[in-house]
Amino acid sequence: MKLLVIVATALCLGVTVAAQTSSQSEEGARVLALDNSWNRALETNDTKALDLILADTFVSIDIDGSIQTKREFLASLKGSGYQAPSQAVTEQSKVEVYGESAIVHGIFRTKSIVKGKTVTQRERFLDTWVNISHTWKCVASVAVTIPAKADSSAH
C-alpha cells in the first residue's frame, strides 16, 4: 500500500512538473514571437505596434550607452532623421521564463542604406519582459554592438 501511495505521488508530481514546463515553454514561445514582432515593427516603422508591446515604464539602453524612455524611443522613430532598416533580423535568441517575467537574449542584425551604401550592424541584446495583466510587455532592453571581427559563438 505504501508503495502504491509513493508511486501515485511521484506520478502526480511528474505530471505537475511536466505541465509547468509545458506552460513555461508556451509562454516562452509567446515572448519570442513578440520579440520578433519588434523587428517587423522597426522595418515598417510601426510605432503603434511598438506602443502595444512596450510597457509604459520601458527603458532602453542603446549601443552608445544612452538611455531612452518609451516615449523618447517612439519619438526617435518618428523623427525626420530616422531611417527604418531595410532588414531587422534576430539571428539567434533564447528565452528563459521565470513565472511572470522572461529574459530574451541573442544577436540582432540590421541592414540599412546609409549614403547609398548598405551597412550591416550586429548587436547582442537582452530584453526583459513582464506579464502585466495577462499581457507580455517589454520593460527593458539593452544592446551592445558586436565588432565586425568578433566571433558570434563566444559565450
Protein Blocks (a to p, Z undefined) as FASTA:
>chain_A
ZZmmmmmmmmmmmmmmmmmmmmmmmmmmmmmmmmmmmmmmmmnopaklmmmmpcfkbccd
dfkopacdfklmmmmmmpmklccdfbdcdfbdcdddehjaccddddddddddeehiacdd
ddddddddddeehiacdfbdcdddddfkbcfkgZZ
